Amino acid sequence: MAIRINKTIPLSVIFVTVIILSVSLYSLPQTETLRYVTSVTQDENDAATYWIGTATGVRPVRLFDARLREGDLFLAGEKVNDLLSHETDLYVATDTGLYRRTSSRGEITELQSRLLYTKVVDVEWLNDRVYAATNAEVLYSDDKGRTWISILVAGSNASTILEGHNTALAIGHDKSNREIVYLGTAGRGLHRFSPALGWVSLNSDLPQAIGAAPIAPVQAVSVNPKNANNVFVALEGKGIYKSFDGGNRWLHLNLVPRGAIYSFIPAGVLVDKKNPSIVVCYVHVSFASHNQEAWVFISSDGGDSWKTAARFAETHIVGVLPRYATESLEYIVITQKGSFSIKASSVSSGLFEIKNLSN
Protein backbone atom coordinates (compact mmCIF):
# COMPACT_ATOMS: atom_id res chain seq x y z
CA MET A 1 0.00 0.00 0.00
CA ALA A 2 1.17 3.48 -0.75
CA ILE A 3 1.10 6.20 1.84
CA ARG A 4 -1.51 8.61 0.56
CA ILE A 5 -3.69 11.60 1.40
CA ASN A 6 -7.37 12.21 0.86
CA LYS A 7 -7.06 15.73 -0.50
CA THR A 8 -4.96 17.03 -3.36
CA ILE A 9 -2.43 19.63 -2.33
CA PRO A 10 0.11 21.68 -4.30
CA LEU A 11 3.72 20.51 -4.46
CA SER A 12 6.44 23.07 -4.88
CA VAL A 13 10.12 22.95 -4.04
CA ILE A 14 11.84 23.58 -0.72
CA PHE A 15 15.39 23.97 0.44
CA VAL A 16 16.07 22.20 3.72
CA THR A 17 19.08 22.86 5.93
CA VAL A 18 20.75 20.13 7.96
CA ILE A 19 19.59 20.53 11.58
CA ILE A 20 17.82 18.79 14.42
CA LEU A 21 14.17 19.50 15.32
CA SER A 22 13.70 22.53 13.06
CA VAL A 23 14.38 23.56 9.47
CA SER A 24 14.50 26.71 7.42
CA LEU A 25 12.24 26.73 4.38
CA TYR A 26 12.85 28.76 1.23
CA SER A 27 10.28 29.09 -1.56
CA LEU A 28 11.33 28.15 -5.09
CA PRO A 29 9.22 27.81 -8.27
CA GLN A 30 6.63 25.04 -8.19
CA THR A 31 7.21 21.77 -10.06
CA GLU A 32 4.18 21.91 -12.33
CA THR A 33 4.09 18.19 -13.14
CA LEU A 34 3.86 17.34 -9.44
CA ARG A 35 1.50 20.18 -8.60
CA TYR A 36 -1.19 18.04 -6.93
CA VAL A 37 0.33 15.00 -5.27
CA THR A 38 -2.08 12.41 -3.84
CA SER A 39 -0.02 9.23 -3.35
CA VAL A 40 3.55 7.92 -3.35
CA THR A 41 5.06 4.44 -3.37
CA GLN A 42 8.43 2.79 -3.92
CA ASP A 43 9.11 0.47 -6.85
CA GLU A 44 9.52 -3.05 -5.45
CA ASN A 45 12.20 -4.00 -7.99
CA ASP A 46 14.14 -0.73 -8.06
CA ALA A 47 14.73 0.95 -4.69
CA ALA A 48 15.84 4.17 -6.41
CA THR A 49 12.53 4.61 -8.25
CA TYR A 50 9.39 6.09 -6.70
CA TRP A 51 5.95 6.40 -8.24
CA ILE A 52 4.11 9.68 -7.70
CA GLY A 53 0.32 9.77 -8.06
CA THR A 54 -1.31 13.13 -8.70
CA ALA A 55 -4.70 14.59 -9.54
CA THR A 56 -3.71 14.34 -13.21
CA GLY A 57 -1.89 11.01 -13.58
CA VAL A 58 1.18 9.03 -12.50
CA ARG A 59 4.84 9.85 -12.95
CA PRO A 60 7.97 7.84 -12.06
CA VAL A 61 10.64 9.70 -10.12
CA ARG A 62 14.17 8.31 -9.83
CA LEU A 63 16.76 9.18 -7.22
CA PHE A 64 19.91 9.92 -9.21
CA ASP A 65 23.02 11.76 -8.07
CA ALA A 66 21.28 12.81 -4.83
CA ARG A 67 18.38 14.41 -6.74
CA LEU A 68 14.93 13.20 -7.76
CA ARG A 69 14.55 13.14 -11.57
CA GLU A 70 11.08 12.99 -13.13
CA GLY A 71 10.00 10.53 -15.84
CA ASP A 72 7.12 10.61 -18.31
CA LEU A 73 3.52 11.04 -17.15
CA PHE A 74 1.00 8.27 -17.87
CA LEU A 75 -2.74 7.84 -17.21
CA ALA A 76 -2.95 11.56 -17.91
CA GLY A 77 -6.16 13.13 -16.63
CA GLU A 78 -6.83 10.41 -14.02
CA LYS A 79 -7.06 11.40 -10.36
CA VAL A 80 -4.94 8.88 -8.47
CA ASN A 81 -6.02 7.79 -4.98
CA ASP A 82 -3.46 5.07 -4.24
CA LEU A 83 -0.50 3.19 -5.73
CA LEU A 84 0.84 -0.32 -5.17
CA SER A 85 4.06 -1.76 -6.60
CA HIS A 86 4.48 -5.54 -6.70
CA GLU A 87 7.08 -7.44 -8.73
CA THR A 88 6.83 -5.97 -12.27
CA ASP A 89 3.33 -4.55 -11.81
CA LEU A 90 2.10 -1.18 -10.62
CA TYR A 91 -1.53 -0.98 -9.51
CA VAL A 92 -3.16 2.44 -9.74
CA ALA A 93 -6.40 3.19 -7.90
CA THR A 94 -8.29 6.10 -9.46
CA ASP A 95 -11.66 7.81 -9.40
CA THR A 96 -12.70 5.77 -12.47
CA GLY A 97 -11.38 2.32 -11.55
CA LEU A 98 -8.25 0.24 -10.98
CA TYR A 99 -5.39 -0.03 -13.50
CA ARG A 100 -2.39 -2.34 -13.70
CA ARG A 101 0.80 -1.27 -15.46
CA THR A 102 3.45 -3.85 -16.34
CA SER A 103 6.72 -2.01 -15.83
CA SER A 104 8.79 -4.24 -18.11
CA ARG A 105 6.59 -3.45 -21.12
CA GLY A 106 4.82 -0.30 -20.02
CA GLU A 107 1.45 -1.81 -20.90
CA ILE A 108 -1.56 -0.46 -18.99
CA THR A 109 -4.59 -2.65 -18.37
CA GLU A 110 -7.89 -1.34 -17.03
CA LEU A 111 -9.09 -4.03 -14.64
CA GLN A 112 -12.68 -4.75 -15.56
CA SER A 113 -15.50 -6.42 -13.66
CA ARG A 114 -16.88 -4.68 -10.58
CA LEU A 115 -14.19 -1.97 -10.40
CA LEU A 116 -14.97 -0.50 -13.82
CA TYR A 117 -16.07 3.14 -13.54
CA THR A 118 -15.85 2.85 -9.75
CA LYS A 119 -13.86 5.08 -7.40
CA VAL A 120 -11.15 2.89 -5.85
CA VAL A 121 -9.75 4.48 -2.69
CA ASP A 122 -7.08 1.97 -1.65
CA VAL A 123 -5.24 -1.13 -2.90
CA GLU A 124 -3.06 -3.68 -1.05
CA TRP A 125 -1.07 -6.81 -1.97
CA LEU A 126 -0.49 -9.84 0.26
CA ASN A 127 0.80 -13.29 -0.73
CA ASP A 128 -0.44 -13.28 -4.34
CA ARG A 129 -3.70 -11.57 -3.41
CA VAL A 130 -4.78 -8.03 -4.30
CA TYR A 131 -7.22 -6.24 -1.98
CA ALA A 132 -9.14 -3.19 -3.17
CA ALA A 133 -11.54 -0.85 -1.38
CA THR A 134 -14.16 1.34 -3.02
CA ASN A 135 -16.54 3.72 -1.27
CA ALA A 136 -19.05 0.91 -0.83
CA GLU A 137 -17.19 -2.39 -1.14
CA VAL A 138 -14.07 -4.36 -0.17
CA LEU A 139 -12.90 -7.04 -2.61
CA TYR A 140 -9.93 -9.28 -3.35
CA SER A 141 -8.47 -10.93 -6.43
CA ASP A 142 -6.17 -13.96 -6.69
CA ASP A 143 -5.49 -13.52 -10.43
CA LYS A 144 -4.02 -10.00 -10.60
CA GLY A 145 -7.38 -8.29 -10.91
CA ARG A 146 -9.03 -10.33 -13.64
CA THR A 147 -11.81 -11.52 -11.30
CA TRP A 148 -12.90 -10.30 -7.87
CA ILE A 149 -14.57 -11.71 -4.73
CA SER A 150 -16.35 -9.33 -2.36
CA ILE A 151 -15.99 -9.57 1.43
CA LEU A 152 -18.01 -6.45 2.24
CA VAL A 153 -20.78 -4.70 0.30
CA ALA A 154 -22.89 -1.75 1.45
CA GLY A 155 -26.39 -3.10 2.04
CA SER A 156 -25.17 -6.53 3.21
CA ASN A 157 -25.31 -7.93 6.75
CA ALA A 158 -22.32 -5.75 7.63
CA SER A 159 -23.81 -2.72 5.89
CA THR A 160 -23.54 -0.49 8.98
CA ILE A 161 -19.78 -0.38 8.40
CA LEU A 162 -20.25 1.44 5.09
CA GLU A 163 -23.69 3.03 5.42
CA GLY A 164 -24.54 6.60 4.46
CA HIS A 165 -21.52 8.87 4.13
CA ASN A 166 -19.30 6.42 5.99
CA THR A 167 -16.98 5.35 3.18
CA ALA A 168 -13.83 3.22 3.18
CA LEU A 169 -10.58 5.16 3.58
CA ALA A 170 -7.71 2.73 4.15
CA ILE A 171 -6.79 -0.97 4.13
CA GLY A 172 -4.16 -2.71 6.25
CA HIS A 173 -3.30 -6.41 6.43
CA ASP A 174 -1.81 -9.13 8.56
CA LYS A 175 1.23 -10.21 6.51
CA SER A 176 1.28 -13.59 8.23
CA ASN A 177 -2.24 -14.41 7.05
CA ARG A 178 -3.61 -13.12 3.76
CA GLU A 179 -7.19 -13.89 4.87
CA ILE A 180 -7.09 -11.15 7.53
CA VAL A 181 -7.62 -7.55 6.44
CA TYR A 182 -8.20 -4.28 8.32
CA LEU A 183 -10.55 -1.57 7.06
CA GLY A 184 -10.41 2.04 8.18
CA THR A 185 -13.55 4.09 7.54
CA ALA A 186 -14.67 7.71 7.50
CA GLY A 187 -16.94 7.51 10.54
CA ARG A 188 -17.17 4.04 12.05
CA GLY A 189 -13.54 3.50 12.91
CA LEU A 190 -11.50 0.37 12.33
CA HIS A 191 -12.75 -3.14 11.53
CA ARG A 192 -10.98 -6.48 10.98
CA PHE A 193 -12.13 -9.27 8.68
CA SER A 194 -11.32 -12.97 9.00
CA PRO A 195 -13.16 -15.92 7.42
CA ALA A 196 -13.85 -17.40 10.86
CA LEU A 197 -15.32 -14.31 12.53
CA GLY A 198 -16.34 -12.08 9.65
CA TRP A 199 -16.13 -8.33 10.37
CA VAL A 200 -15.23 -7.34 13.95
CA SER A 201 -15.20 -3.78 15.31
CA LEU A 202 -11.93 -2.65 16.92
CA ASN A 203 -13.10 0.67 18.31
CA SER A 204 -13.28 0.09 22.08
CA ASP A 205 -10.57 2.64 22.96
CA LEU A 206 -10.56 4.85 19.86
CA PRO A 207 -11.78 8.46 20.29
CA GLN A 208 -14.97 9.98 18.96
CA ALA A 209 -14.87 12.22 15.94
CA ILE A 210 -15.37 15.95 16.09
CA GLY A 211 -18.94 16.15 14.80
CA ALA A 212 -21.65 13.58 14.21
CA ALA A 213 -19.51 10.57 13.30
CA PRO A 214 -19.14 7.98 16.10
CA ILE A 215 -15.38 7.43 15.59
CA ALA A 216 -12.69 9.69 14.14
CA PRO A 217 -11.91 8.87 10.48
CA VAL A 218 -9.09 6.34 10.07
CA GLN A 219 -6.57 7.82 7.64
CA ALA A 220 -3.97 5.02 7.65
CA VAL A 221 -3.49 1.47 8.98
CA SER A 222 -0.15 -0.31 9.37
CA VAL A 223 0.46 -3.80 10.83
CA ASN A 224 3.84 -5.10 12.01
CA PRO A 225 4.78 -7.81 9.46
CA LYS A 226 6.49 -9.94 12.13
CA ASN A 227 4.07 -9.35 14.99
CA ALA A 228 0.45 -8.96 13.90
CA ASN A 229 -0.56 -7.90 17.43
CA ASN A 230 1.16 -4.56 16.86
CA VAL A 231 -1.20 -2.37 14.83
CA PHE A 232 -0.90 1.38 14.20
CA VAL A 233 -3.62 3.74 13.00
CA ALA A 234 -3.63 7.44 12.11
CA LEU A 235 -6.87 9.21 13.04
CA GLU A 236 -8.14 12.49 11.65
CA GLY A 237 -7.63 15.27 14.19
CA LYS A 238 -6.41 12.80 16.85
CA GLY A 239 -2.90 11.65 15.89
CA ILE A 240 -1.40 8.14 16.06
CA TYR A 241 -2.65 5.17 18.10
CA LYS A 242 -0.95 1.82 18.74
CA SER A 243 -2.44 -1.55 19.73
CA PHE A 244 -0.41 -4.34 21.35
CA ASP A 245 -3.14 -6.97 21.02
CA GLY A 246 -4.37 -6.85 17.44
CA GLY A 247 -6.72 -3.90 17.88
CA ASN A 248 -8.67 -4.85 21.01
CA ARG A 249 -7.14 -2.04 23.06
CA TRP A 250 -5.43 1.18 21.96
CA LEU A 251 -2.78 3.53 23.31
CA HIS A 252 -2.55 7.13 22.14
CA LEU A 253 1.01 8.08 21.18
CA ASN A 254 1.22 11.60 22.57
CA LEU A 255 4.20 12.71 20.51
CA VAL A 256 3.67 16.43 20.00
CA PRO A 257 4.33 19.13 22.64
CA ARG A 258 1.71 20.53 24.97
CA GLY A 259 -0.46 23.14 23.29
CA ALA A 260 -0.29 21.53 19.85
CA ILE A 261 -3.65 20.82 18.19
CA TYR A 262 -3.86 17.97 15.68
CA SER A 263 -4.84 19.12 12.21
CA PHE A 264 -7.37 17.47 9.91
CA ILE A 265 -4.60 17.17 7.31
CA PRO A 266 -3.98 13.41 6.96
CA ALA A 267 -1.34 11.82 9.17
CA GLY A 268 0.53 8.62 8.27
CA VAL A 269 2.41 5.70 9.80
CA LEU A 270 4.87 3.23 8.26
CA VAL A 271 6.24 0.02 9.76
CA ASP A 272 9.46 -0.78 7.90
CA LYS A 273 8.90 -4.09 6.11
CA LYS A 274 12.59 -5.07 6.23
CA ASN A 275 13.15 -3.96 9.82
CA PRO A 276 9.77 -3.88 11.62
CA SER A 277 11.35 -2.50 14.78
CA ILE A 278 11.64 0.78 12.85
CA VAL A 279 8.37 2.73 12.72
CA VAL A 280 8.00 6.16 11.09
CA CYS A 281 4.98 8.40 11.55
CA TYR A 282 4.08 11.96 10.66
CA VAL A 283 1.39 14.32 11.93
CA HIS A 284 0.24 17.87 11.23
CA VAL A 285 -0.45 20.26 14.09
CA SER A 286 -1.23 23.89 14.76
CA PHE A 287 -0.55 26.14 17.74
CA ALA A 288 -2.30 29.07 19.41
CA SER A 289 -0.24 31.37 17.19
CA HIS A 290 -2.04 29.67 14.22
CA ASN A 291 1.28 28.42 12.88
CA GLN A 292 0.90 25.04 11.17
CA GLU A 293 3.69 22.48 11.36
CA ALA A 294 4.43 18.97 10.08
CA TRP A 295 6.36 16.63 12.38
CA VAL A 296 8.16 13.36 11.60
CA PHE A 297 8.91 10.84 14.38
CA ILE A 298 10.98 7.64 14.23
CA SER A 299 11.02 4.70 16.64
CA SER A 300 13.64 1.95 16.71
CA ASP A 301 11.86 -0.31 19.22
CA GLY A 302 8.54 -0.99 17.51
CA GLY A 303 6.84 2.17 18.72
CA ASP A 304 7.65 2.03 22.44
CA SER A 305 9.85 5.14 22.36
CA TRP A 306 10.24 7.89 19.78
CA LYS A 307 12.64 10.55 18.52
CA THR A 308 11.68 13.70 16.67
CA ALA A 309 13.36 13.39 13.27
CA ALA A 310 12.15 16.58 11.58
CA ARG A 311 9.79 19.49 12.07
CA PHE A 312 8.61 21.74 9.25
CA ALA A 313 6.65 24.97 9.21
CA GLU A 314 3.75 25.74 6.87
CA THR A 315 3.90 22.58 4.76
CA HIS A 316 2.08 19.24 4.41
CA ILE A 317 3.72 15.83 4.27
CA VAL A 318 2.30 13.58 1.56
CA GLY A 319 4.24 10.39 2.27
CA VAL A 320 7.34 8.79 3.79
CA LEU A 321 9.13 5.92 2.03
CA PRO A 322 12.23 3.86 2.93
CA ARG A 323 15.44 4.04 0.96
CA TYR A 324 17.19 0.68 1.11
CA ALA A 325 20.07 1.54 -1.21
CA THR A 326 22.27 2.83 1.62
CA GLU A 327 23.72 1.25 4.75
CA SER A 328 22.42 4.07 6.95
CA LEU A 329 18.85 4.40 8.14
CA GLU A 330 17.27 6.65 5.50
CA TYR A 331 13.75 7.69 4.49
CA ILE A 332 12.50 9.80 1.60
CA VAL A 333 9.89 12.38 2.60
CA ILE A 334 7.57 14.00 0.04
CA THR A 335 5.95 17.27 1.08
CA GLN A 336 3.83 19.87 -0.66
CA LYS A 337 6.99 21.92 -1.01
CA GLY A 338 9.43 19.32 -2.26
CA SER A 339 11.32 16.12 -1.46
CA PHE A 340 14.15 15.39 0.94
CA SER A 341 15.83 12.58 2.86
CA ILE A 342 16.10 11.94 6.59
CA LYS A 343 19.21 9.93 7.47
CA ALA A 344 20.71 8.71 10.73
CA SER A 345 23.40 6.27 11.77
CA SER A 346 21.13 5.29 14.66
CA VAL A 347 17.73 6.44 15.91
CA SER A 348 18.79 6.38 19.57
CA SER A 349 21.30 9.17 18.93
CA GLY A 350 18.48 11.54 18.02
CA LEU A 351 20.76 13.09 15.37
CA PHE A 352 19.20 13.22 11.91
CA GLU A 353 20.62 14.65 8.68
CA ILE A 354 18.10 16.38 6.42
CA LYS A 355 19.04 16.65 2.74
CA ASN A 356 17.26 18.44 -0.07
CA LEU A 357 16.44 16.16 -3.06
CA SER A 358 14.57 18.66 -5.20
CA ASN A 359 15.88 20.07 -8.46
PyMOL commands that set and color helices and strands:
alter all, ss='L'
color gray80, all
select helices_A, chain A and resi 32-34+113-115+159-162
alter helices_A, ss='H'
color red, helices_A
select strands_A, chain A and resi 3-10+36-42+49-54+57-64+67-70+80-86+89-94+97-102+107-111+120-126+129-134+137-141+149-153+168-173+181-185+190-194+198-201+218-223+231-235+239-243+251-253+261-262+268-271+279-286+292-299+307-313+317-322+329-335+338-344+353-356
alter strands_A, ss='S'
color yellow, strands_A
deselect
rebuild
show_as cartoon
